[in-house]
């Protein structure tokens, strides 16, 4: 009798553990606010993990640095390579339960990573991702394939914009949204926003420079803690042409606006 | 017909052996530098040339000099009676002989002279040649009456300050020899040509090395290495259970010994700074009767004299520079876990990598003030700012870097705890562990494992190398429960990557993370 009871309890536990996953229907969707980008224009992809039905238990972050969500990029030459985030992080997270219609959203800065600039030449690119954080799932969850075009510079100005942004230090600064020690990168980004203020490249550069100065920076290279500089931050962020940047950055800027008393250049 | 088949079979076996060439064990490769050796035993560096070494042949009675790059060999002296070990001081070699002698051999002429006799099966020699200044006119000048100015195999006279009037110099020139037959450690005064007993009652001692006033002795009885205080004679066991431990080699400037184990035909490493400690395999599959050891300065090449050959084991070698922020600690070493003693060195030795862990700065300012949260950009600056050029990569030795951060990482959201990061993936030159996390500061197992894991990323190991196991490279979130279910071992996939894949795809700074053309299939 006791044995039967134990067996029933075990079965119950097993069913409970797998119930959510077995009945859950999940989708992983990649999207972008536009499909054509200038060469060097930072490409940020929106990711949505959505529960379409049932209940799903998820353990993992949608930030690729945690290596639960892995992106793959196929370039104009045809080969597909895994995207390597600039930083790898090792963490323990908490489990999230997604009910029907609920989702997790994140934006992934794919333009620069361990292999340098991810979209280094004009042409057609395809991006897909797999998510390995669904508890109890038999395998990773695959996304749709997102097709993007990187346009060749149409003139010398666009060539110059790409040249000014596509350096190693600039890439790191744009990803980190900071880094006072990346002096050469900062210099190039300042030149970019000064010479080509209306370009999409400048919009991202202004955003990163402004975000950097909105926070203090522990500069271990000089041994000095730089305090936040709201004046400088405001100066750069007010110049961001909001309509040119990815929606996720736009949202962050809007959240910051009242704190820094920003006068945002919203699209007409 | 049967004979033909047998011959074919033997030919096939020979062909396989020839084709396979170097033995792939724990080492990257094990090759014969010199074959046809007739009872190779003692082996030592040539102080005059880092490319050469001396060794003795027990059966042939010869002292020979070998080029460590080419294997070219020349005979220095013949007619020795079962020579066992050799040590060099200046232009003189000292050789222990099975007949009970310690003999000096002039390296330029080959001329031999008996230093002492009556030793009972003398084995390894450890020279101690020290020049002392004594009876100085003023104790204040030097803060004492006796100042050693050189300790090593060669006397060295340093500049004598002008204020020292008529200093007296005294040369201490000693050889410490273990006697297998009598169980003694004996000190031989090389100038007076006399001997004195230092320690008796040893269990068939074979190997001896000195470190300051301490002698380390390998004993066949109990398969142990003992530590003997030469001032007090106090003896303690460092490690036991070795398989016929033979000669010893002291790791340069480090708390470590290499030992040949004849029973297991391997070369092992013992961290003598730990208590308890354990032997870790450096090279296995050595030829019969491995004895004398010589290690290159960059710790990438290990030479062992065996009965029939001089063998060379090649390992990968890397400094691991560790810096700590004020208020943190260096990663723990020598943890007892699952019946083993876990160390960074031991973890990497399993993958044929000799890491030289250097605790460098211990009070890096965290610049944090009230803010102990570290962003990616700040960590990037931190990595670049604290590299010590003394531990820079050079030659065959690489350099990895780890910083223990007094704070936490900018987490992606509530409920997340990041324990370590690797920076940056474009060239893999640094990593950090977050001491601000209670699991790191309060749980040594997690601290050591996270350090080994992040360093693994610096050596271009991927999470997927740990698939299905709780190995060093398994993603932390996949270990359940963490840290109790951890293992301090790499998977075979990781080991193969660390040991065999092209240098640029393993060494920190060599290439971007995950860029390795080799297969990583299990």
Interface residues (C-beta under 8 A of the other chain):
Chain A: X59 X60 X61 X63 X66 X67 X68 X82 X84 X85 X86 X87 X88 X89 X90 X91 X92 X93 X94 X113 X114 X115 X116 X168 X172 X173 X175 X176 X177 X178 X179 X180 X181 X182 X212 X215 X216 X217 X218 X219 X220 X221 X223 X224 X225
Chain B: X364 X365 X366 X367 X368 X369 X371 X374 X375 X376 X377 X378 X379 X380 X381 X382 X384 X385 X386 X409 X411 X412 X413 X414 X415 X416 X417 X418 X419 X420 X421 X422 X423 X424 X425 X426 X439 X450 X453 X454 X457 X463 X475 X476 X477 X482 X512 X513 X514 X515
